[in-house]
Amino acid sequence: MRIAVVIPVRNDAQRLADCLVALERQTRPADEIVVVDNGSTDGSAAVAAAHGARVVPARVAGIPGATATGFDHARGDVVARLDADSVPAADWLERIEAAFAADPSLAAVSGAATFYGGTPIVRFLGRLSLTLGYFRLIAGVIGHAPLYGSNFAVRTEVWRRMRGAVHRDRADVHDDLDISLQLPAGAEVRYDPGLEVAVSSRSFLRPGGTRRQIGMTARTFLVTGRERGLLRLRLTWFLADQERAAQREPELWRLGALERGAAEHIWGRWARRSPASRSGRVASPPEPEQLDAGSHR
């Protein structure tokens, strides 16, 4: 199994260096590291190249575009995602490989974070907002574990199925939540609390930072809701989960059929009111094999 690590960066050379050093100390080394330079002017690209990473310029400004560009260029069976200020534990890639090797149906896995910098109360509240506010609350809304941008991995074949649906052209949405919403319905997505990285708490320390994060979360839901309908999306995941559960436990198929019927009847009337078209979307991005000419070491 080949694992590629993608790291978007913009003017964060020192944090990026710390992240790359942590990757060099992994018990299971990365097969490839792709650093997506989002218009840096501080030497971030040079730092990445000095550590042996493949540097790719972002095709579209913003984190969603940089993430999508990196995933398109990555050459691996699994693509893992970090932020420039992420410091993964030494067994981070080893745990990712073990999770995908143990379960061929696993589409994506995500872990949490501990925060460094700031006061103890800031770090505590950051951890609480992530574990409770994001992994629990968002999971209840979308019907499966969400992916956390500083710490997740997805199978390349799953990414290729959804790459045309993500909002890579919008810098005002959260790329991790957007990817979570565009995952194929019924895909096996897992939250592993033992998959740990350390992340800077600076986003909580910036004036208006928390308000901005909440606003981007709401906007991400709004963008997908206008195109697909959140109720329709949630119903699709519910039915796919029922189908999967019935295949695993055939004796529960009859109960599952009743639940599906009830969901279609109760939710269907609301879901049908939501627009299903994808009007206003940009054209599908080029296929990954067309992109490698733009990368360099």
Secondary structure, 3 states (H helix, E strand, C coil): CCEEEEEEECCCHHHHHHHHHHHHCCCCCCCEEEEEECCCCCCHHHHHHHCCCEEEECCCCCHHHHHHHHHHHCCCCEEEECCCCEEECCCHHHHHHHHHHHCCCEEEEECCEEEECCCHHHHHHHHHHHHHHHHHHHHHHHCCCCCCCCCEEEEHHHHHHHCCCCCCCCCCCCHHHHHHHHCCCCCEEEECCCCCEEEECHHHHCCCHHHHHHHHHHHHHHHHHHHHCHHHHHHHHHHHHHHHHHHHCHHHHHHHHHHHHHHHHHHHHHHCCCCCCCCCCCCCCCCHHHCHHHCEC
